[in-house]
């Protein structure tokens, strides 16, 4: 369902009810299957969009259009649009559409949020190697799922330079299989590159997180997106703590 769905012809309450209910059936099926993403990202976006239609008779789109379906959407990635040729009669119908839609979207959002919290609580992580290099924003995390070892490399980068609020974590699965030695595995498979450091030395320096998963949920749609958020939060909290220490030291 596109974000301009409310303003597309025909602007008719009964028609929009069918459009919304068809969409929500698909989302609810995903949530019933314990698949959080992309459903949670989409339902959050549509709820924000309905609020915008209610307050300003506008809709939003996401730029760039290739935002990953499990990523947080940044304010800098949102573009606002005012629909054309909206009559006063249309505006009255839109009010009814918004009232109807907001209640149902909120209901599904709260269910998805509850699932999000359960999945989030099932995941914990420990930084087990090279904690002093956490500020580099690059490293690895590993976990066991379905009796297989998974290893991912990660890289944190700002969409806007020096703006921590625009940080996103990008990951790449570099191994899935029987447990084996991590050092050679990461040397053979990592895509990181630094012209001043050999790959062997770089792998030795990068941080490694161990992820523990208490309950089984879909890996790609639920667990991995929240693991990425936990790693991101860990790094950003470390940055803030170090900033506070520097300020305190300078103050003394």
NORVENDA-V869273 format. One record per residue. N is the residue number from 1. RES is the residue in one letter. SS is DSSP state (H for helix, E for strand, - for the rest). PHI is phi in radians with two decimals (NA if undefined). OMEGA is omega in whole degrees, -180 to 180 (none if undefined). Layout:
BEGIN
n=N res=RES ss=SS phi=PHI omega=OMEGA
n=N res=RES ss=SS phi=PHI omega=OMEGA
END
This chain:
BEGIN
n=1 res=X ss=- phi=NA omega=-178
n=2 res=X ss=- phi=-1.36 omega=-175
n=3 res=X ss=- phi=-1.27 omega=177
n=4 res=X ss=- phi=-1.67 omega=-172
n=5 res=X ss=H phi=-1.06 omega=-179
n=6 res=X ss=H phi=-1.14 omega=-172
n=7 res=X ss=H phi=-1.70 omega=179
n=8 res=X ss=- phi=-1.37 omega=179
n=9 res=X ss=- phi=-1.22 omega=2
n=10 res=X ss=- phi=-1.50 omega=174
n=11 res=X ss=- phi=-1.49 omega=-173
n=12 res=X ss=- phi=-2.45 omega=-174
n=13 res=X ss=H phi=-1.05 omega=-177
n=14 res=X ss=H phi=-1.09 omega=178
n=15 res=X ss=H phi=-1.09 omega=-179
n=16 res=X ss=H phi=-1.18 omega=176
n=17 res=X ss=H phi=-1.07 omega=178
n=18 res=X ss=H phi=-1.12 omega=180
n=19 res=X ss=H phi=-1.07 omega=-178
n=20 res=X ss=H phi=-1.17 omega=-178
n=21 res=X ss=H phi=-1.12 omega=176
n=22 res=X ss=H phi=-1.10 omega=179
n=23 res=X ss=H phi=-1.14 omega=-177
n=24 res=X ss=H phi=-1.17 omega=176
n=25 res=X ss=H phi=-1.06 omega=179
n=26 res=X ss=H phi=-1.18 omega=179
n=27 res=X ss=H phi=-1.14 omega=-180
n=28 res=X ss=H phi=-1.10 omega=176
n=29 res=X ss=H phi=-1.10 omega=178
n=30 res=X ss=H phi=-1.08 omega=-178
n=31 res=X ss=H phi=-1.17 omega=177
n=32 res=X ss=H phi=-1.03 omega=177
n=33 res=X ss=- phi=-1.44 omega=178
n=34 res=X ss=- phi=1.16 omega=178
n=35 res=X ss=- phi=-1.71 omega=-175
n=36 res=X ss=- phi=-1.37 omega=-174
n=37 res=X ss=- phi=-2.04 omega=8
n=38 res=X ss=- phi=-1.48 omega=-173
n=39 res=X ss=H phi=-1.00 omega=-176
n=40 res=X ss=H phi=-1.17 omega=177
n=41 res=X ss=H phi=-1.08 omega=-177
n=42 res=X ss=H phi=-1.17 omega=-177
n=43 res=X ss=H phi=-1.18 omega=176
n=44 res=X ss=H phi=-1.13 omega=179
n=45 res=X ss=H phi=-1.11 omega=-178
n=46 res=X ss=H phi=-1.19 omega=177
n=47 res=X ss=H phi=-1.18 omega=175
n=48 res=X ss=H phi=-1.10 omega=-179
n=49 res=X ss=H phi=-1.16 omega=178
n=50 res=X ss=H phi=-1.15 omega=176
n=51 res=X ss=H phi=-1.08 omega=178
n=52 res=X ss=H phi=-1.16 omega=178
n=53 res=X ss=H phi=-1.10 omega=-180
n=54 res=X ss=H phi=-1.22 omega=-173
n=55 res=X ss=H phi=-1.56 omega=-172
n=56 res=X ss=H phi=-2.33 omega=-176
n=57 res=X ss=- phi=0.86 omega=178
n=58 res=X ss=E phi=-2.32 omega=171
n=59 res=X ss=E phi=-2.37 omega=-177
n=60 res=X ss=E phi=-2.09 omega=171
n=61 res=X ss=E phi=-2.32 omega=-178
n=62 res=X ss=E phi=-1.86 omega=174
n=63 res=X ss=- phi=-2.21 omega=-2
n=64 res=X ss=- phi=-1.26 omega=-177
n=65 res=X ss=- phi=-1.31 omega=-178
n=66 res=X ss=- phi=-1.70 omega=174
n=67 res=X ss=- phi=-1.02 omega=-177
n=68 res=X ss=- phi=-1.09 omega=-173
n=69 res=X ss=- phi=-1.17 omega=177
n=70 res=X ss=- phi=-2.00 omega=-180
n=71 res=X ss=- phi=-1.60 omega=169
n=72 res=X ss=- phi=-1.19 omega=177
n=73 res=X ss=- phi=-1.62 omega=-178
n=74 res=X ss=- phi=-1.49 omega=177
n=75 res=X ss=H phi=-1.03 omega=-179
n=76 res=X ss=H phi=-1.21 omega=-179
n=77 res=X ss=H phi=-1.71 omega=-178
n=78 res=X ss=E phi=-1.78 omega=176
n=79 res=X ss=E phi=-2.11 omega=-176
n=80 res=X ss=E phi=-1.80 omega=-178
n=81 res=X ss=E phi=-2.31 omega=173
n=82 res=X ss=E phi=-1.90 omega=-179
n=83 res=X ss=- phi=-1.17 omega=-179
n=84 res=X ss=- phi=-1.66 omega=171
n=85 res=X ss=- phi=1.01 omega=176
n=86 res=X ss=- phi=-1.59 omega=-179
n=87 res=X ss=- phi=-1.52 omega=177
n=88 res=X ss=H phi=-1.13 omega=176
n=89 res=X ss=H phi=-1.11 omega=177
n=90 res=X ss=H phi=-1.05 omega=-178
n=91 res=X ss=H phi=-1.07 omega=179
n=92 res=X ss=H phi=-1.17 omega=178
n=93 res=X ss=H phi=-1.17 omega=180
n=94 res=X ss=H phi=-1.05 omega=177
n=95 res=X ss=H phi=-1.03 omega=180
n=96 res=X ss=H phi=-1.19 omega=179
n=97 res=X ss=H phi=-1.08 omega=-179
n=98 res=X ss=H phi=-1.13 omega=179
n=99 res=X ss=H phi=-1.03 omega=179
n=100 res=X ss=H phi=-1.10 omega=-174
n=101 res=X ss=H phi=-1.25 omega=-175
n=102 res=X ss=H phi=-1.06 omega=-179
n=103 res=X ss=H phi=-1.09 omega=-176
n=104 res=X ss=H phi=-1.32 omega=176
n=105 res=X ss=H phi=-1.15 omega=179
n=106 res=X ss=H phi=-1.10 omega=179
n=107 res=X ss=H phi=-1.04 omega=-179
n=108 res=X ss=H phi=-1.21 omega=178
n=109 res=X ss=H phi=-1.03 omega=-178
n=110 res=X ss=H phi=-1.14 omega=175
n=111 res=X ss=H phi=-1.12 omega=180
n=112 res=X ss=H phi=-1.12 omega=179
n=113 res=X ss=H phi=-1.13 omega=177
n=114 res=X ss=H phi=-1.10 omega=176
n=115 res=X ss=H phi=-1.11 omega=178
n=116 res=X ss=H phi=-0.97 omega=-178
n=117 res=X ss=H phi=-1.15 omega=179
n=118 res=X ss=H phi=-1.15 omega=179
n=119 res=X ss=H phi=-1.10 omega=-179
n=120 res=X ss=H phi=-1.05 omega=180
n=121 res=X ss=H phi=-1.20 omega=-178
n=122 res=X ss=- phi=-1.40 omega=-174
n=123 res=X ss=E phi=-2.01 omega=171
n=124 res=X ss=E phi=-2.36 omega=179
n=125 res=X ss=E phi=-2.43 omega=177
n=126 res=X ss=E phi=-2.25 omega=174
n=127 res=X ss=E phi=-1.52 omega=-170
n=128 res=X ss=E phi=-1.86 omega=-177
n=129 res=X ss=E phi=-2.68 omega=173
n=130 res=X ss=- phi=1.00 omega=179
n=131 res=X ss=H phi=-1.06 omega=-179
n=132 res=X ss=H phi=-1.21 omega=-180
n=133 res=X ss=H phi=-1.80 omega=-175
n=134 res=X ss=H phi=-1.07 omega=-177
n=135 res=X ss=H phi=-1.25 omega=178
n=136 res=X ss=H phi=-1.18 omega=180
n=137 res=X ss=- phi=1.36 omega=178
n=138 res=X ss=E phi=-2.27 omega=178
n=139 res=X ss=E phi=2.92 omega=-175
n=140 res=X ss=E phi=-2.39 omega=164
n=141 res=X ss=E phi=-2.41 omega=-177
n=142 res=X ss=E phi=-2.37 omega=176
n=143 res=X ss=E phi=-2.81 omega=176
n=144 res=X ss=E phi=-1.89 omega=-179
n=145 res=X ss=E phi=-2.54 omega=-176
n=146 res=X ss=- phi=0.94 omega=177
n=147 res=X ss=- phi=1.10 omega=176
n=148 res=X ss=E phi=-2.07 omega=175
n=149 res=X ss=E phi=-1.52 omega=175
n=150 res=X ss=E phi=-1.97 omega=176
n=151 res=X ss=E phi=-2.26 omega=178
n=152 res=X ss=E phi=-2.14 omega=167
n=153 res=X ss=E phi=-1.72 omega=180
n=154 res=X ss=E phi=-2.29 omega=174
n=155 res=X ss=E phi=-2.53 omega=179
n=156 res=X ss=E phi=-1.70 omega=178
n=157 res=X ss=E phi=-2.49 omega=179
n=158 res=X ss=E phi=-1.58 omega=174
n=159 res=X ss=- phi=-1.21 omega=173
n=160 res=X ss=- phi=-2.08 omega=-175
n=161 res=X ss=- phi=-0.90 omega=176
n=162 res=X ss=- phi=1.15 omega=178
n=163 res=X ss=- phi=-1.94 omega=-176
n=164 res=X ss=H phi=-1.10 omega=-178
n=165 res=X ss=H phi=-1.21 omega=-179
n=166 res=X ss=H phi=-1.87 omega=-179
n=167 res=X ss=E phi=-1.24 omega=174
n=168 res=X ss=E phi=-2.33 omega=-180
n=169 res=X ss=E phi=-1.78 omega=178
n=170 res=X ss=E phi=-1.93 omega=-175
n=171 res=X ss=E phi=-2.21 omega=178
n=172 res=X ss=E phi=-2.50 omega=177
n=173 res=X ss=E phi=-1.26 omega=-178
n=174 res=X ss=E phi=-1.93 omega=177
n=175 res=X ss=E phi=-2.80 omega=171
n=176 res=X ss=E phi=-2.60 omega=-179
n=177 res=X ss=E phi=2.92 omega=180
n=178 res=X ss=- phi=-1.18 omega=177
n=179 res=X ss=- phi=-0.99 omega=179
n=180 res=X ss=- phi=-2.73 omega=-178
n=181 res=X ss=- phi=-1.05 omega=-175
n=182 res=X ss=H phi=-1.29 omega=-174
n=183 res=X ss=H phi=-1.06 omega=-178
n=184 res=X ss=H phi=-1.18 omega=178
n=185 res=X ss=H phi=-1.03 omega=-179
n=186 res=X ss=H phi=-1.26 omega=177
n=187 res=X ss=H phi=-1.09 omega=-177
n=188 res=X ss=H phi=-1.31 omega=-170
n=189 res=X ss=H phi=-2.06 omega=-176
n=190 res=X ss=- phi=-1.14 omega=179
n=191 res=X ss=- phi=-1.82 omega=179
n=192 res=X ss=- phi=-1.11 omega=179
n=193 res=X ss=- phi=-2.53 omega=176
n=194 res=X ss=- phi=-2.45 omega=-175
n=195 res=X ss=- phi=-1.12 omega=-177
n=196 res=X ss=- phi=-1.70 omega=-177
n=197 res=X ss=- phi=-2.31 omega=177
n=198 res=X ss=- phi=-1.17 omega=-178
n=199 res=X ss=H phi=-1.05 omega=-180
n=200 res=X ss=H phi=-1.07 omega=180
n=201 res=X ss=H phi=-1.27 omega=-180
n=202 res=X ss=H phi=-1.11 omega=180
n=203 res=X ss=H phi=-1.07 omega=179
n=204 res=X ss=H phi=-1.15 omega=-174
n=205 res=X ss=H phi=-1.55 omega=-171
n=206 res=X ss=- phi=-1.33 omega=179
n=207 res=X ss=E phi=-1.15 omega=177
n=208 res=X ss=E phi=-2.33 omega=175
n=209 res=X ss=E phi=-1.73 omega=169
n=210 res=X ss=E phi=-1.85 omega=-177
n=211 res=X ss=E phi=-1.81 omega=176
n=212 res=X ss=E phi=-1.95 omega=-177
n=213 res=X ss=E phi=-2.10 omega=-175
n=214 res=X ss=- phi=-1.49 omega=-179
n=215 res=X ss=- phi=-2.26 omega=-177
n=216 res=X ss=- phi=-1.58 omega=174
n=217 res=X ss=- phi=-2.27 omega=176
n=218 res=X ss=- phi=-0.95 omega=-173
n=219 res=X ss=H phi=-1.18 omega=-173
n=220 res=X ss=H phi=-1.22 omega=-172
n=221 res=X ss=H phi=-1.56 omega=-175
n=222 res=X ss=H phi=-2.24 omega=-174
n=223 res=X ss=H phi=-1.22 omega=-176
n=224 res=X ss=H phi=-1.06 omega=178
n=225 res=X ss=H phi=-1.00 omega=-178
n=226 res=X ss=H phi=-1.43 omega=171
n=227 res=X ss=H phi=-1.07 omega=179
n=228 res=X ss=H phi=-1.03 omega=180
n=229 res=X ss=H phi=-1.17 omega=179
n=230 res=X ss=H phi=-1.16 omega=177
n=231 res=X ss=H phi=-1.11 omega=178
n=232 res=X ss=H phi=-1.01 omega=-178
n=233 res=X ss=H phi=-1.09 omega=179
n=234 res=X ss=H phi=-1.07 omega=-179
n=235 res=X ss=H phi=-1.12 omega=-177
n=236 res=X ss=H phi=-1.17 omega=176
n=237 res=X ss=H phi=-1.15 omega=177
n=238 res=X ss=H phi=-1.11 omega=177
n=239 res=X ss=H phi=-1.03 omega=-178
n=240 res=X ss=H phi=-1.13 omega=179
n=241 res=X ss=H phi=-1.07 omega=179
n=242 res=X ss=H phi=-1.15 omega=177
n=243 res=X ss=H phi=-1.13 omega=179
n=244 res=X ss=H phi=-1.13 omega=178
n=245 res=X ss=H phi=-1.08 omega=180
n=246 res=X ss=H phi=-1.15 omega=179
n=247 res=X ss=H phi=-1.11 omega=180
n=248 res=X ss=H phi=-1.12 omega=180
n=249 res=X ss=H phi=-1.13 omega=179
n=250 res=X ss=H phi=-1.15 omega=-179
n=251 res=X ss=H phi=-1.20 omega=178
n=252 res=X ss=- phi=-1.43 omega=none
END
